[in-house]
Structure formats: structure tokens, C-alpha cells
Amino acid sequence: MRTKNIFEFPEKINTREELFEPLIKTPDILIERIISTGQVSPPDFWYNQEKDEWVVLLQGNAVIEYDNGEKNELFSGDYLFIPSHQRHRITYTSADPVCIWLAIHGKLQ
């Protein structure tokens, strides 16, 4: 089995779109790496996910906003838990350095 590195980027990265890379995927859990290069959620868009999400920002900084107006500003090493159906969106991601997220989706509570 080949060792991989979470900080290793694909040779050609599309800076117009976020990269969602499943690392482990089963019917019960998804662990994915997300690379953001300045992308944000559209103004009227809210994530409303069926599963809980635990996310850690490994590199960069970002802002997550919730539909109640609360915001979390994240810096490298920060993590948080987002319960299922907690409406949220991304309002900022740094492009330099790019954001590298590790997200775990599933029934986590």
C-alpha cells in the first residue's frame, strides 16, 4: 500500500473549484480532504447535511457562518463539530495559503 501525504497536492489544481477528495467512504462514514483556494458558498446557499460533520482546518484560515448569525473563524489546527441539519455556509477561505480541511461525516453523536 502506498503512503500518502495530506499536504501533497495534485499536480494541477483547479483554483476555480474546491477539491473534495474522499479518503475513506463507507455507508456509515465519509472521511474527506477538502482543498479550498478562496471559494465561498453562494449568498443564498446553506449546507443542510443529513449527517453530523467534524472538521479540522489543517492549513489556512476560514469563516463558517450559521443561519442564526453566529460565525466561527478558524485558523490552522482549529476544529469543530457541526450537528446534522445545522444550516451553515462558508463565507471566507484563504487562498494563500490554501485551506486544507479534513472532514468526517457520519452519525457522530
Secondary structure, DSSP 8 states (H G I E B T S, - for coil): -----TT---SS--TTS-EEEEEEE-SSEEEEEEEESS----TT--B--SSEEEEEEEESEEEEEETTS-EEEEETT-EEEE-TT--EEEEEE-BTTBEEEEEEEE---
